[in-house]
């Protein structure tokens, strides 16, 4: 049974596409066949519409593009391409654009992204339109070319006032390209057009958090809770922002509410445990981490946090947890820093310095790692090197 692909037009949209084709020179017979097909589609009988067009397309080639649109709607892309030859540049502009657009969508439906890109490169110098630009942007995203997608979205805006979806998609591409201020500007413009859209609210909140603007992020994530279909995920992100503002009690309430919804979600368990550690409640944190490790015994971050819980109460178990975390993630800066801090606590400044050095190779200007390195150097008597590390740490804090 043929089911319309959700990435392509719905029955209502394809009906609009069939009706909207400019065919002033069509004969009355062809117009009659198109009317029958559109009537069948109007009543939801997609198969009857397809059968009627297929029965008459050989005799009336003018129906080819109508059938191709319907086949794209059904997700039947290979036969659609048969009725969509490479557009002839001698055609009228509207006809050329229509053929190019639907051939492009058929190629994308078959995931032939490279062929679609080649078609885009040949078509856009001849004719341009909003829908071609949007399809070109989607193709660029599929190929991982977010810079190209950004350019296509910006060109699409020139064809008229953008809607919230276009601004949101543009912002996501700009964020992928590291253009964070421009991305935030377009996210906020999308929010003004669609203030209840959960994807827009979520992305604004997460981007503001990434920029360190946790207070503003909290506002959008709290608003998101009214509209989201994923309340546990929204509460997790909101609680993270509250932790960053040292509002631990509020964060813990949201984490616990999220856990009641999501049950044994490993990330939530870890994050709740981290919040409890910040509130100096290591026993409660450890219980949550044990639950997380039963679900995911290979989770290195849970092992690292478990070691932090045990640092004051059980040195042997703490070391075992750290070694397990290190075996799972030997290149993780947080794991290396935790191992170094534990060794420093044990009085082994020389070995601790080796772990800080490894971590700094991965994150060269981290102020916490630099301060730890300075403490180790001071402990082994290298005063001048320690002072240089302390100064670098302070400079990194000021610049960050």
N, C-alpha and C positions, 0 to 999 in steps of 0.2 A: 504493500500500500504506500502510495506516495504521500509524504507529509511535508508541508512547506517548511523550508529552512528558516529558523528564527533570525538568521543574519540577513535574510533577503526579504523583500516586501511581503506583507500579508495579502490575503485575498482582496481585502478592501483597497490596499495600495496598488496591487497589480491591475485591479479594475480601473482605478484612476489612471494608471499608466496607459492602459489600452485605449481608454476614452480620450486621453490627452494627446495622442499622436496626431500630428498635423498631416492629414492626407486629403487635401482638397481635391486632388485629381482622381480619387478612387471612383470606380464605377458603382452604380447602384447595387449590383449583385454582391460585390465585395463588401460594401457597407452593410448589406443585409446579413451576410455571414458574420461579420464582426458584431453586429447587434445581437444575433443569436448567441454567440459565444459570451458576450458581456452579460446577457440576461441569465445564462446558466451560472456564470460566476457570481452574479448578484444574489442568486438564491443558494449560494454555497455549494453548488455542484461543480467542483473543480474538474472532476473526471469527464463529465459531459462536455464541458468547455474544451478540454484538451482533445477529446475524441472528435468533436466537430471541426476544430481547426486542422487536425491531422488528416481528416477525410477530404478536405478541400484545398490544402496548401499546395499540392502538386498542380492543380488546375489554376489556382489563383496565387502566384508567388508573392503578391502584395501582402498576403497573410503571414509570411515567414517571420517577420519581426514580432507580430502578435504572439505567434506560437513560441518563439524563442523566449519572450518575456515570461510566458506562462511556465515554460519548462524550467527557467531559472527559479521561479517562485516555488516550483515543486522540488527543487534540488536536483533536477535531472540535467546536469550541466553539459555532459558530452553531446547529446543530441541538440542541445541549445546551440552549441558552437557550430553545428552543421548549418543551422539556419542563420548564423551570424558570421558571414565571411569577413575577412579583414576589410574595414570600411574603405570605400572608394573615395579618394579625395576630390573627385569630380562631382560628388553628390552635393546637394544643397546643404548648407551648414547644419540645419536642424536635424536632417536625416543622418548626416555624417556623425554628429554628436551622439544621437540616439543609438546608432549601431555600435559605435565605439564604446559607449557606456555599458551596454548590456553584454558585449563581448568581454569587456574587462571584468564585469561581475561574474560571468561564467568561468573565466580563467581563475579568478580568486576562489570561487566555489570549489574548484578542483585543486586548490593550493598550488597552482602554477604561478608562484609569485614572480619568478624571474621573467617569464613570458609576459605577465601582466605589466611588469616594469618596462619592458621593451615596447609594449603597445602604448603605454602612457607617454614614453619619450617621443613616439612618432605622432601621437594625436594632439598633445597639448600645444605644440607650435602652430597647429592648424586651427583648432577650435578650443575654447576654454569655457568651463561652466562650473558652477558651485558643486554639483554632484560629481563631476569628474575629479575635482580637487579633493573632495572628501574620500572618494574611492582610492585616489592616489595616496592620500595620507594613510589610509588603512593598510594599503599595500606596503608602504615604507615601514610601518610599524611591524608588520609580519616579517620583514627582512631585517629588522633591528636597526633601521635607519631613522632614529628619532629626530635628527637634524633635518632630514628631508621631509619627514612628516610635519614638523613644525612649520616649514616653509609652505607646504601645501595648505595647511590649515589657515595660515595667515593670508594666502591668496584667496581662499574660499570666503573669508570675511569681507573681501572687497566686493562681493556680489550682493551684499545687502546686510542688514543688521543681523549679527550672529545670535543664535539661540543659546540656551544654557549648556546644551550638550556639546556644541562646537567649542565654546569657551572652555568647558571642562576638559575636553579631549586635548585641546591646544595646551592647556596648563599642564596636563600629565606629561606630554612630550617635552615641554620646556623643563619640567622638573627632572626628567630623565637626562636631559642635556646639561643639567647643572645650572640652569637659568632660574634660580630660586625666586628672586624678587619679581621677575616677569610672570613666573608661574603663580605666585601668590596673588598678584594683581588680577590675573584672569580667573583664578578660582573665586576671588571675591566678586568679580563681575558676574560670574555664573551664579553665585549665591544670591545676588540681588534679583536675578531673573527667576530663580527656582529656590527659594529659601527653605523648602522642606525636603530637598533632595538629599537622601542619606549619603550617597557617594561623594557629593560635593562637600557636605559638612564634615565627613570623615577625612577627606583629603586635605581640607583646610586645617583641621585640627592637627593632623599628623605633620604637615609641613611646618606649621607654627611651632610645634614641639621640636622638630628638627632644627629650627632656627633659634631655639632656646627661649621662645616667647610663650612660656608655659601658661601664664595667666590668661592670655588670649586664646590659647589652644583649649583651655578648660571650658571657656564659654561655648565654643562651637561643639565640643564633644558632649557637653551637658545637653545642648540643644539636640544633638544627634540621637540621644536616648529616646526622644519622643517619636522618632520616625523609623529607626533602624529595624531590620529583620534579624540582626545579629546583636542582641543586647549584651551578651557576654563579652564579645569582642570589643564593643564600644566601651563597656565598663572597664575592661582591661586597659585600654588606651587612656581613658580618663584617669584611672587610678595612677598610671605611670606619670602623668602630668602633675598630679597632686603630690606624689612622692618627690618629684623634682623640686616642688615648692616647699618641701618638708611638712606637708599637711598629711602626716602619716595616718592619723585616726580616720580622717575622711577617706583616704585611699583604701584603708583596710576594710571599711564598710562596703565600698564598691567591689573590692576583690572578693569578699565573702558572698555578696549578692551574685556576682558572676559565677562563682563556684557552685552555688545552688542551682544555677541554670546549666552550666557546662559539665558538672560532675568532676571526673578525674582528668580534666585537661592538664597536660603536663606544664605548658607554659604558664597557665594561671596559677597552678600550685607553686611553681618556682617564684613567680612574681610576688605572690602573697607571702611566701617565706622570706623573700628579700625585704619586704616591707616590715615584717615582724622583727627581722634582725635589726633594722634601723630603729625600731622601737625597743631594742634590747630585750627581746623575748625569744631567746635561742631555742628553748625546748619546744615551744609551739611551732617554730619554723622547722625544726628538725622533723617533727611528726609529718608535716606537709611534704617535706623533701623525701621522706621514706615512701610516702604514697606515690610521689612522682617517679621515684626510681623503680617501684614495682611495675609501673606502666612502661617506663623507658630506661632500662638499666644501662644503656649506653649514652645517657645524657650527661655530658661532661660538666655542664654548668650546674646541674643539680648536685653532682659530686663535689664540686668546688664550694658551693654554698653549704653543703653538709659539713665540710671541713671547717668553715667559718663558725658554724654552730658549735663545733666540738673543740674549738681552739682553747678555751679556758677550762673545759671539764674533762677532756680525755685526749691527751696528746698523741697517744698511739693510734687511736681511731682517726684522729684528725690527719695524721701523716698518711695513713692508709687511704683515706678519701682523696687527699691531694695527689698521691701517686696514681690512683685510679683515674682521676681527672686528667693528669699529665699524660698517661698512657693513651687516653682517648683523644686528647687534643694537645699535642706537644708544641704546636705553633700558636696557641691561643694566648694573647697578651695577659688577659685576666687570670688565667690559670698560672702562668709563669709568675705574675706579680704576687698571687696568693702563696705560691710555694716560696718565693723569696721572702715575703713578709714573715712566714712561719719560721724559716731558717734564721732570720734576723732575731725573732723573738727567742729562739733557742740559743742565741749567742754565736751562731756560725756566720759571721759577717762575710767571710771570704766566699763561701758557697752561695750565700744570698746574692752577693755582687754578681756572680756568674749568671744567675737567673734574671736579675734586673737588666744585665747587658743584653741577654737574648731577647727580652721583651722590648727593649729600646730599639733593637734592630727592626722590629716590626712596627713600632709606634715611636718614631725618633723624638718627638717633642712633647710627649705626655708629661705633664708637671708632676703627677704622683710618682711615676716611675723614676723621673729624674731626682726627685727628693729622696726616694728610697735608695737610689744609687749613691747619692751624696752621704746618706746615713751610713751605708756600708763602708764607703771609702774613709769616712771619719773613724769608723770602728777599727779599721786595719791600719790606721796611722797615716793615711795619705791626705793630709789636711788641705793642701792647695787644690788637689783634684776634687776633693769634697766640696770646697768653697765654689769652684767653677760649676759643679753639678747643681748646687743650691741656687746659684745665680741664674742658671739656665731654667731651672724650675720656676723661679719667680717671674722671669721674663715670659715664659710660656703661659703662666697664669694671667699676666697682664694682657698679652696679645689675644688670649682666648676669650 
